[in-house]
């Protein structure tokens, strides 16, 4: 499964064309489209950033975890492989 994010402008005919990344091979795929409207202000980011940001601080079981230390540990494990 691949996930990527693009900005599009929906024209009056409501048809859009999205150029896929080069690492997507031809073939049959199931595609899911999730649309988030852009904010009106040019200074605002698209819908206040990625939807995953809304989950920040919500998972209580990770409240005692040092995220930077955990990330370094995982990277060290990858380097050791």
N, CA, C and O atoms as a GROMACS GRO file, in nm:
protein
  324
    1UNK      N    1   0.084  -0.117   0.000
    1UNK     CA    2   0.000   0.000   0.000
    1UNK      C    3   0.089   0.123   0.000
    1UNK      O    4   0.187   0.129   0.075
    2UNK      N    5   0.057   0.219  -0.082
    2UNK     CA    6   0.131   0.345  -0.091
    2UNK      C    7   0.038   0.458  -0.054
    2UNK      O    8  -0.081   0.455  -0.086
    3UNK      N    9   0.091   0.557   0.014
    3UNK     CA   10   0.015   0.676   0.049
    3UNK      C   11   0.095   0.798   0.008
    3UNK      O   12   0.215   0.805   0.034
    4UNK      N   13   0.031   0.893  -0.057
    4UNK     CA   14   0.096   1.019  -0.089
    4UNK      C   15  -0.009   1.129  -0.089
    4UNK      O   16  -0.129   1.102  -0.099
    5UNK      N   17   0.037   1.250  -0.078
    5UNK     CA   18  -0.053   1.364  -0.065
    5UNK      C   19  -0.022   1.465  -0.174
    5UNK      O   20   0.094   1.498  -0.197
    6UNK      N   21  -0.125   1.514  -0.242
    6UNK     CA   22  -0.108   1.615  -0.347
    6UNK      C   23  -0.214   1.722  -0.330
    6UNK      O   24  -0.322   1.696  -0.278
    7UNK      N   25  -0.183   1.842  -0.376
    7UNK     CA   26  -0.282   1.950  -0.383
    7UNK      C   27  -0.341   1.948  -0.523
    7UNK      O   28  -0.268   1.936  -0.621
    8UNK      N   29  -0.471   1.960  -0.533
    8UNK     CA   30  -0.537   1.965  -0.663
    8UNK      C   31  -0.636   2.080  -0.664
    8UNK      O   32  -0.681   2.126  -0.559
    9UNK      N   33  -0.669   2.126  -0.782
    9UNK     CA   34  -0.775   2.224  -0.801
    9UNK      C   35  -0.884   2.153  -0.879
    9UNK      O   36  -0.860   2.102  -0.988
   10UNK      N   37  -1.002   2.149  -0.823
   10UNK     CA   38  -1.114   2.081  -0.889
   10UNK      C   39  -1.180   2.181  -0.984
   10UNK      O   40  -1.234   2.282  -0.939
   11UNK      N   41  -1.176   2.154  -1.115
   11UNK     CA   42  -1.239   2.244  -1.212
   11UNK      C   43  -1.391   2.226  -1.214
   11UNK      O   44  -1.445   2.137  -1.147
   12UNK      N   45  -1.458   2.310  -1.291
   12UNK     CA   46  -1.604   2.305  -1.302
   12UNK      C   47  -1.655   2.168  -1.345
   12UNK      O   48  -1.762   2.126  -1.301
   13UNK      N   49  -1.581   2.098  -1.430
   13UNK     CA   50  -1.627   1.967  -1.478
   13UNK      C   51  -1.604   1.856  -1.375
   13UNK      O   52  -1.640   1.741  -1.398
   14UNK      N   53  -1.544   1.893  -1.260
   14UNK     CA   54  -1.520   1.801  -1.148
   14UNK      C   55  -1.438   1.678  -1.187
   14UNK      O   56  -1.456   1.570  -1.131
   15UNK      N   57  -1.350   1.696  -1.282
   15UNK     CA   58  -1.258   1.589  -1.319
   15UNK      C   59  -1.117   1.634  -1.284
   15UNK      O   60  -1.081   1.750  -1.306
   16UNK      N   61  -1.039   1.545  -1.229
   16UNK     CA   62  -0.902   1.580  -1.196
   16UNK      C   63  -0.808   1.472  -1.247
   16UNK      O   64  -0.846   1.356  -1.264
   17UNK      N   65  -0.686   1.514  -1.270
   17UNK     CA   66  -0.583   1.421  -1.314
   17UNK      C   67  -0.468   1.430  -1.214
   17UNK      O   68  -0.420   1.540  -1.185
   18UNK      N   69  -0.425   1.317  -1.163
   18UNK     CA   70  -0.316   1.313  -1.066
   18UNK      C   71  -0.202   1.232  -1.125
   18UNK      O   72  -0.220   1.117  -1.164
   19UNK      N   73  -0.085   1.294  -1.132
   19UNK     CA   74   0.033   1.221  -1.178
   19UNK      C   75   0.088   1.141  -1.061
   19UNK      O   76   0.119   1.198  -0.956
   20UNK      N   77   0.100   1.012  -1.078
   20UNK     CA   78   0.146   0.924  -0.971
   20UNK      C   79   0.297   0.922  -0.964
   20UNK      O   80   0.365   0.946  -1.064
   21UNK      N   81   0.351   0.892  -0.846
   21UNK     CA   82   0.497   0.880  -0.833
   21UNK      C   83   0.552   0.771  -0.924
   21UNK      O   84   0.481   0.676  -0.960
   22UNK      N   85   0.677   0.785  -0.962
   22UNK     CA   86   0.739   0.691  -1.056
   22UNK      C   87   0.750   0.549  -1.002
   22UNK      O   88   0.762   0.455  -1.080
   23UNK      N   89   0.745   0.532  -0.869
   23UNK     CA   90   0.759   0.397  -0.814
   23UNK      C   91   0.627   0.319  -0.813
   23UNK      O   92   0.623   0.206  -0.764
   24UNK      N   93   0.520   0.377  -0.868
   24UNK     CA   94   0.394   0.305  -0.880
   24UNK      C   95   0.396   0.229  -1.012
   24UNK      O   96   0.405   0.288  -1.120
   25UNK      N   97   0.386   0.097  -1.004
   25UNK     CA   98   0.387   0.015  -1.124
   25UNK      C   99   0.248   0.010  -1.186
   25UNK      O  100   0.148   0.029  -1.117
   26UNK      N  101   0.243  -0.014  -1.315
   26UNK     CA  102   0.114  -0.026  -1.382
   26UNK      C  103   0.044  -0.153  -1.333
   26UNK      O  104   0.109  -0.247  -1.288
   27UNK      N  105  -0.088  -0.154  -1.341
   27UNK     CA  106  -0.164  -0.269  -1.296
   27UNK      C  107  -0.293  -0.225  -1.230
   27UNK      O  108  -0.329  -0.107  -1.235
   28UNK      N  109  -0.360  -0.319  -1.169
   28UNK     CA  110  -0.488  -0.290  -1.104
   28UNK      C  111  -0.465  -0.251  -0.958
   28UNK      O  112  -0.388  -0.315  -0.887
   29UNK      N  113  -0.532  -0.145  -0.915
   29UNK     CA  114  -0.521  -0.096  -0.778
   29UNK      C  115  -0.659  -0.058  -0.727
   29UNK      O  116  -0.748  -0.022  -0.805
   30UNK      N  117  -0.676  -0.065  -0.597
   30UNK     CA  118  -0.792  -0.006  -0.533
   30UNK      C  119  -0.744   0.132  -0.486
   30UNK      O  120  -0.642   0.143  -0.419
   31UNK      N  121  -0.818   0.236  -0.521
   31UNK     CA  122  -0.779   0.373  -0.487
   31UNK      C  123  -0.886   0.431  -0.395
   31UNK      O  124  -1.005   0.421  -0.424
   32UNK      N  125  -0.843   0.492  -0.286
   32UNK     CA  126  -0.933   0.558  -0.192
   32UNK      C  127  -0.899   0.707  -0.196
   32UNK      O  128  -0.783   0.745  -0.181
   33UNK      N  129  -1.000   0.791  -0.215
   33UNK     CA  130  -0.980   0.935  -0.220
   33UNK      C  131  -1.041   0.997  -0.095
   33UNK      O  132  -1.159   0.979  -0.068
   34UNK      N  133  -0.960   1.071  -0.020
   34UNK     CA  134  -1.006   1.144   0.096
   34UNK      C  135  -0.979   1.291   0.066
   34UNK      O  136  -0.865   1.330   0.044
   35UNK      N  137  -1.084   1.370   0.066
   35UNK     CA  138  -1.068   1.511   0.029
   35UNK      C  139  -1.086   1.599   0.152
   35UNK      O  140  -1.183   1.585   0.226
   36UNK      N  141  -0.992   1.690   0.172
   36UNK     CA  142  -0.998   1.788   0.279
   36UNK      C  143  -0.990   1.924   0.215
   36UNK      O  144  -0.892   1.954   0.146
   37UNK      N  145  -1.090   2.010   0.235
   37UNK     CA  146  -1.086   2.141   0.171
   37UNK      C  147  -0.972   2.226   0.226
   37UNK      O  148  -0.939   2.221   0.345
   38UNK      N  149  -0.912   2.305   0.136
   38UNK     CA  150  -0.807   2.397   0.177
   38UNK      C  151  -0.870   2.515   0.251
   38UNK      O  152  -0.986   2.549   0.226
   39UNK      N  153  -0.794   2.576   0.340
   39UNK     CA  154  -0.844   2.694   0.412
   39UNK      C  155  -0.846   2.814   0.320
   39UNK      O  156  -0.778   2.816   0.218
   40UNK      N  157  -0.924   2.915   0.357
   40UNK     CA  158  -0.936   3.035   0.277
   40UNK      C  159  -0.811   3.121   0.279
   40UNK      O  160  -0.774   3.178   0.176
   41UNK      N  161  -0.747   3.132   0.393
   41UNK     CA  162  -0.632   3.221   0.405
   41UNK      C  163  -0.510   3.161   0.336
   41UNK      O  164  -0.481   3.043   0.352
   42UNK      N  165  -0.440   3.244   0.260
   42UNK     CA  166  -0.320   3.197   0.191
   42UNK      C  167  -0.210   3.163   0.289
   42UNK      O  168  -0.119   3.087   0.255
   43UNK      N  169  -0.215   3.215   0.412
   43UNK     CA  170  -0.112   3.188   0.511
   43UNK      C  171  -0.136   3.059   0.587
   43UNK      O  172  -0.044   3.007   0.650
   44UNK      N  173  -0.257   3.006   0.582
   44UNK     CA  174  -0.289   2.881   0.652
   44UNK      C  175  -0.244   2.762   0.570
   44UNK      O  176  -0.244   2.767   0.447
   45UNK      N  177  -0.206   2.655   0.638
   45UNK     CA  178  -0.173   2.532   0.567
   45UNK      C  179  -0.301   2.458   0.535
   45UNK      O  180  -0.408   2.491   0.587
   46UNK      N  181  -0.291   2.360   0.451
   46UNK     CA  182  -0.406   2.280   0.411
   46UNK      C  183  -0.467   2.214   0.534
   46UNK      O  184  -0.405   2.128   0.596
   47UNK      N  185  -0.587   2.254   0.569
   47UNK     CA  186  -0.665   2.194   0.679
   47UNK      C  187  -0.581   2.172   0.804
   47UNK      O  188  -0.586   2.065   0.864
   48UNK      N  189  -0.503   2.272   0.842
   48UNK     CA  190  -0.417   2.270   0.962
   48UNK      C  191  -0.324   2.150   0.967
   48UNK      O  192  -0.306   2.091   1.074
   49UNK      N  193  -0.267   2.112   0.856
   49UNK     CA  194  -0.168   2.005   0.853
   49UNK      C  195  -0.231   1.870   0.829
   49UNK      O  196  -0.349   1.860   0.794
   50UNK      N  197  -0.152   1.767   0.848
   50UNK     CA  198  -0.196   1.630   0.824
   50UNK      C  199  -0.294   1.586   0.932
   50UNK      O  200  -0.282   1.628   1.047
   51UNK      N  201  -0.389   1.504   0.896
   51UNK     CA  202  -0.492   1.458   0.991
   51UNK      C  203  -0.432   1.382   1.108
   51UNK      O  204  -0.491   1.380   1.216
   52UNK      N  205  -0.316   1.320   1.089
   52UNK     CA  206  -0.254   1.248   1.200
   52UNK      C  207  -0.218   1.342   1.314
   52UNK      O  208  -0.211   1.300   1.430
   53UNK      N  209  -0.194   1.471   1.283
   53UNK     CA  210  -0.162   1.566   1.389
   53UNK      C  211  -0.275   1.580   1.490
   53UNK      O  212  -0.250   1.617   1.605
   54UNK      N  213  -0.397   1.551   1.450
   54UNK     CA  214  -0.510   1.559   1.541
   54UNK      C  215  -0.502   1.454   1.652
   54UNK      O  216  -0.566   1.467   1.756
   55UNK      N  217  -0.422   1.349   1.630
   55UNK     CA  218  -0.409   1.241   1.728
   55UNK      C  219  -0.300   1.268   1.831
   55UNK      O  220  -0.286   1.192   1.926
   56UNK      N  221  -0.223   1.375   1.812
   56UNK     CA  222  -0.112   1.404   1.903
   56UNK      C  223  -0.161   1.411   2.047
   56UNK      O  224  -0.255   1.485   2.078
   57UNK      N  225  -0.098   1.333   2.133
   57UNK     CA  226  -0.132   1.334   2.275
   57UNK      C  227  -0.255   1.254   2.312
   57UNK      O  228  -0.293   1.252   2.429
   58UNK      N  229  -0.318   1.188   2.216
   58UNK     CA  230  -0.442   1.116   2.244
   58UNK      C  231  -0.420   0.973   2.294
   58UNK      O  232  -0.508   0.918   2.361
   59UNK      N  233  -0.306   0.912   2.262
   59UNK     CA  234  -0.280   0.773   2.301
   59UNK      C  235  -0.210   0.775   2.436
   59UNK      O  236  -0.090   0.801   2.444
   60UNK      N  237  -0.285   0.748   2.541
   60UNK     CA  238  -0.234   0.760   2.679
   60UNK      C  239  -0.126   0.657   2.711
   60UNK      O  240  -0.041   0.684   2.796
   61UNK      N  241  -0.127   0.541   2.646
   61UNK     CA  242  -0.028   0.438   2.678
   61UNK      C  243   0.114   0.479   2.637
   61UNK      O  244   0.210   0.417   2.682
   62UNK      N  245   0.128   0.582   2.553
   62UNK     CA  246   0.259   0.629   2.511
   62UNK      C  247   0.301   0.757   2.584
   62UNK      O  248   0.403   0.816   2.551
   63UNK      N  249   0.223   0.799   2.684
   63UNK     CA  250   0.250   0.927   2.750
   63UNK      C  251   0.384   0.928   2.822
   63UNK      O  252   0.444   1.034   2.837
   64UNK      N  253   0.432   0.812   2.868
   64UNK     CA  254   0.560   0.806   2.940
   64UNK      C  255   0.679   0.774   2.851
   64UNK      O  256   0.789   0.754   2.901
   65UNK      N  257   0.658   0.768   2.720
   65UNK     CA  258   0.764   0.730   2.627
   65UNK      C  259   0.836   0.855   2.577
   65UNK      O  260   0.772   0.951   2.535
   66UNK      N  261   0.971   0.852   2.583
   66UNK     CA  262   1.051   0.960   2.525
   66UNK      C  263   1.060   0.932   2.375
   66UNK      O  264   1.132   0.842   2.332
   67UNK      N  265   0.986   1.008   2.295
   67UNK     CA  266   0.975   0.980   2.151
   67UNK      C  267   1.109   0.988   2.080
   67UNK      O  268   1.136   0.907   1.990
   68UNK      N  269   1.195   1.082   2.118
   68UNK     CA  270   1.325   1.096   2.052
   68UNK      C  271   1.414   0.978   2.084
   68UNK      O  272   1.483   0.925   1.996
   69UNK      N  273   1.414   0.935   2.211
   69UNK     CA  274   1.494   0.818   2.250
   69UNK      C  275   1.444   0.693   2.180
   69UNK      O  276   1.524   0.610   2.135
   70UNK      N  277   1.314   0.678   2.170
   70UNK     CA  278   1.257   0.562   2.101
   70UNK      C  279   1.297   0.562   1.954
   70UNK      O  280   1.336   0.459   1.900
   71UNK      N  281   1.287   0.678   1.889
   71UNK     CA  282   1.325   0.689   1.748
   71UNK      C  283   1.472   0.653   1.729
   71UNK      O  284   1.506   0.582   1.634
   72UNK      N  285   1.560   0.701   1.817
   72UNK     CA  286   1.702   0.668   1.806
   72UNK      C  287   1.725   0.519   1.823
   72UNK      O  288   1.807   0.460   1.753
   73UNK      N  289   1.652   0.456   1.917
   73UNK     CA  290   1.664   0.312   1.938
   73UNK      C  291   1.626   0.235   1.812
   73UNK      O  292   1.695   0.142   1.771
   74UNK      N  293   1.515   0.274   1.750
   74UNK     CA  294   1.470   0.207   1.628
   74UNK      C  295   1.572   0.224   1.517
   74UNK      O  296   1.603   0.129   1.445
   75UNK      N  297   1.626   0.345   1.502
   75UNK     CA  298   1.728   0.368   1.399
   75UNK      C  299   1.852   0.284   1.423
   75UNK      O  300   1.911   0.230   1.329
   76UNK      N  301   1.893   0.272   1.549
   76UNK     CA  302   2.009   0.189   1.581
   76UNK      C  303   1.982   0.043   1.545
   76UNK      O  304   2.072  -0.026   1.496
   77UNK      N  305   1.859  -0.004   1.569
   77UNK     CA  306   1.824  -0.142   1.534
   77UNK      C  307   1.829  -0.160   1.382
   77UNK      O  308   1.875  -0.263   1.333
   78UNK      N  309   1.783  -0.059   1.306
   78UNK     CA  310   1.789  -0.069   1.161
   78UNK      C  311   1.932  -0.073   1.112
   78UNK      O  312   1.967  -0.150   1.022
   79UNK      N  313   2.017   0.012   1.172
   79UNK     CA  314   2.157   0.016   1.132
   79UNK      C  315   2.228  -0.114   1.162
   79UNK      O  316   2.320  -0.153   1.090
   80UNK      N  317   2.188  -0.183   1.269
   80UNK     CA  318   2.250  -0.308   1.309
   80UNK      C  319   2.209  -0.424   1.219
   80UNK      O  320   2.276  -0.527   1.216
   81UNK      N  321   2.099  -0.407   1.145
   81UNK     CA  322   2.049  -0.516   1.059
   81UNK      C  323   2.133  -0.535   0.936
   81UNK      O  324   2.104  -0.623   0.854
   0.00000   0.00000   0.00000
